[in-house]
Amino acid sequence: MSLSKSFRVLRWPAILIIFIGIGFGIFSVIGGIGKSTVQGMVVRLTDESNTSPIVEYEVDGVVYAIEGSVSSSPAAPRPGDRVNILYDAKDPTNSQIDTFRERWLLPAGLVFAGLNTLLMTFYLPWFIKRAGLS
């Protein structure tokens, strides 16, 4: 199999990754439709190394807590920071931290990785041929 054909084999998986990322993005947009917003405060972190924030927020005088789904080291956000929370007004326990990391990091990362791979399938064969490496 020639080098350019080897790279062409990666195009469909790259396109698939892009569409999966777009799907996660659409899912995130749909998940935010009709939700209310309230400010919450990071009260603590899950542990000391790879940490997820635990955020408390109040709706109609009742305090709720949510754990972030994305861990990071160092922690972001940190205890004492305020973050927006998206919640369902009918069921305030159905909530999500409204930060880039929580809502958009996965879709953006997948689309970026897929686009990068797709562009490389076109560019690398040209570059290798032009450099005389094949």
HUURCOR-V14649 format. One record per residue. N is the residue number from 1. RES is the residue in three letters. SS is DSSP state (~ for helix, > for strand, _ for the rest). OMEGA is omega in degrees with one decimal (NA if undefined). Layout:
# HUURCOR-V14649
<<N;RES;SS;OMEGA> <N;RES;SS;OMEGA>>
This chain:
# HUURCOR-V14649
<<1;MET;_;-179.3> <2;SER;_;-177.6> <3;LEU;~;-179.0> <4;SER;~;176.3> <5;LYS;~;177.7> <6;SER;~;178.7> <7;PHE;~;179.0> <8;ARG;~;178.8> <9;VAL;~;-178.7> <10;LEU;~;-174.9> <11;ARG;~;-178.4> <12;TRP;~;174.8> <13;PRO;~;178.4> <14;ALA;~;178.4> <15;ILE;~;177.8> <16;LEU;~;178.6> <17;ILE;~;177.6> <18;ILE;~;-178.9> <19;PHE;~;175.4> <20;ILE;~;177.0> <21;GLY;~;177.4> <22;ILE;~;177.9> <23;GLY;~;176.8> <24;PHE;~;177.5> <25;GLY;~;177.7> <26;ILE;~;177.7> <27;PHE;~;179.2> <28;SER;~;177.9> <29;VAL;~;-179.8> <30;ILE;~;179.3> <31;GLY;~;-179.8> <32;GLY;~;-178.1> <33;ILE;_;176.6> <34;GLY;_;180.0> <35;LYS;_;175.6> <36;SER;>;-179.8> <37;THR;>;175.2> <38;VAL;>;176.1> <39;GLN;>;175.0> <40;GLY;>;179.7> <41;MET;>;175.4> <42;VAL;>;-177.4> <43;VAL;>;177.4> <44;ARG;>;178.3> <45;LEU;>;-175.7> <46;THR;_;175.2> <47;ASP;_;-172.8> <48;GLU;_;-176.2> <49;SER;_;174.8> <50;ASN;_;-167.9> <51;THR;>;169.8> <52;SER;_;179.4> <53;PRO;>;169.3> <54;ILE;>;-174.2> <55;VAL;>;173.8> <56;GLU;>;178.1> <57;TYR;>;-175.2> <58;GLU;>;176.1> <59;VAL;>;179.6> <60;ASP;_;176.1> <61;GLY;_;179.0> <62;VAL;>;-179.0> <63;VAL;>;178.4> <64;TYR;>;176.4> <65;ALA;>;177.1> <66;ILE;>;175.7> <67;GLU;>;177.8> <68;GLY;_;-179.0> <69;SER;_;-178.7> <70;VAL;_;176.8> <71;SER;_;177.2> <72;SER;>;176.2> <73;SER;_;2.5> <74;PRO;_;-176.2> <75;ALA;_;172.6> <76;ALA;_;-1.3> <77;PRO;_;-176.3> <78;ARG;_;176.6> <79;PRO;_;-177.1> <80;GLY;_;178.7> <81;ASP;_;175.4> <82;ARG;>;178.1> <83;VAL;>;175.4> <84;ASN;>;176.9> <85;ILE;>;171.1> <86;LEU;>;180.0> <87;TYR;>;177.0> <88;ASP;>;-176.6> <89;ALA;_;179.1> <90;LYS;_;-179.8> <91;ASP;>;-175.9> <92;PRO;>;175.9> <93;THR;>;176.2> <94;ASN;>;-172.2> <95;SER;>;179.3> <96;GLN;>;174.2> <97;ILE;>;-174.4> <98;ASP;_;174.6> <99;THR;_;178.2> <100;PHE;~;-178.1> <101;ARG;~;-175.4> <102;GLU;~;-173.4> <103;ARG;~;-167.6> <104;TRP;_;-176.3> <105;LEU;~;-179.6> <106;LEU;~;179.1> <107;PRO;~;-178.8> <108;ALA;~;179.2> <109;GLY;~;179.3> <110;LEU;~;179.1> <111;VAL;~;178.8> <112;PHE;~;-179.1> <113;ALA;~;179.3> <114;GLY;~;178.2> <115;LEU;~;179.0> <116;ASN;~;179.1> <117;THR;~;180.0> <118;LEU;~;178.7> <119;LEU;~;179.3> <120;MET;~;179.0> <121;THR;~;176.2> <122;PHE;~;-172.4> <123;TYR;~;-174.7> <124;LEU;~;177.4> <125;PRO;~;177.7> <126;TRP;~;-179.2> <127;PHE;~;-178.8> <128;ILE;~;178.8> <129;LYS;~;-178.8> <130;ARG;~;179.6> <131;ALA;~;179.6> <132;GLY;_;-177.8> <133;LEU;_;-178.8> <134;SER;_;NA>>
